[in-house]
């Protein structure tokens, strides 16, 4: 796929359109090797886009996205020597080399006669003295933040060679009110914590929301009418339906990679086993059959295997099995309890929660259990979810003495941990695929 067709593919939804009017050279010299471990952030200058306040706001969102990734270090604007007055002209590269801006972003935001916004940008290699890429987008004014995220994704991809993750959303449980009467609502937001919108009214307890991989749909657990059930919610219409009427409690629902099935845990007579349900035929298939508690199933991205949590060995550990339930094998053997396994979108790692020594950690291991690494540890960390490029995790943390949980992100190096600010307490995050 060419760069131009890739950009157009980003713009299908929300009335956005992209054009390839800005020339792009065949090669770029600035790059980040994100496979070598702890990466030194790349100094990048992101100028205020012309014209007016909207342009400055777009550039601020781009800078915040790139900085939050841990791979880029936006340079303070007070250090800029050249003031960009025409983003169509090549900048004075010597002025940017002096302040060690290895990459430079310029652009403008204008309003068309039909009311749409046109946002355009250019990414320059300051030391090579050439343009790396450039693009322009058309959208409705209310979508300006999304345009900024898409531009940040384009810059990220051009320099790292991998897909970005900024044009995404996160569904989570918003928690508000007194601790003894906590109101829990299903909510959705942009990945940076903005544009929060409630999806339920808080009259029923909600837990473990999860995105469909290919539709604007989430699955979650709710105690509506005092009955624990797994629901499907259409984000565009607000339509809600019960996945199935089971005699026991159903929990930990998650979609299969093709979006055609939901895998979940069904509790009966004191134990819990894992089932899949075909969303078209509504037929169920039982995958585990033990006297233990098997829960938190998660498909590998190719749909061939499933990671899950089980206490069949005496305390919670992580197991892997084939998609038909065969070959059930334990893969976690460290000290403590392991839970909430989630397979990376890249297929190379499984994230988990580990409880040991009175603390909770978020970590990753390979699908065979080798290479375990702890990324962060705290009083109570739980519930990891992957960004769609498999480079960043989001989770929730409740610090000792805190009134409620908050959301955090951390990259695979473990060095770049970020608080994701939300209007209220927040838990159970689930990251969407890249928007279409």
Beta strands, then each sheet from edge to edge (+ up, - down):
strand 1: 17-19
strand 2: 42-46
strand 3: 72-74
strand 4: 103-111
strand 5: 117-125
strand 6: 130-139
strand 7: 169-176
strand 8: 183-190
strand 9: 197-198
strand 10: 206-211
strand 11: 217-222
strand 12: 229-234
strand 13: 240-242
strand 14: 249-255
strand 15: 261-268
strand 16: 271-278
strand 17: 284-286
strand 18: 294-299
strand 19: 305-310
strand 20: 317-322
strand 21: 329-330
strand 22: 337-343
strand 23: 350-356
strand 24: 359-365
strand 25: 373-378
strand 26: 381-386
strand 27: 392-397
strand 28: 406-411
strand 29: 417-420
strand 30: 425-431
sheet 1: 1+ 6- 5+ 4- 2- 3-
sheet 2: 9+ 8- 7+ 30-
sheet 3: 10+ 11- 12+ 13-
sheet 4: 14+ 15- 16+ 17-
sheet 5: 18+ 19- 20+ 21-
sheet 6: 22+ 23- 24+ 25-
sheet 7: 26+ 27- 28+ 29-
end
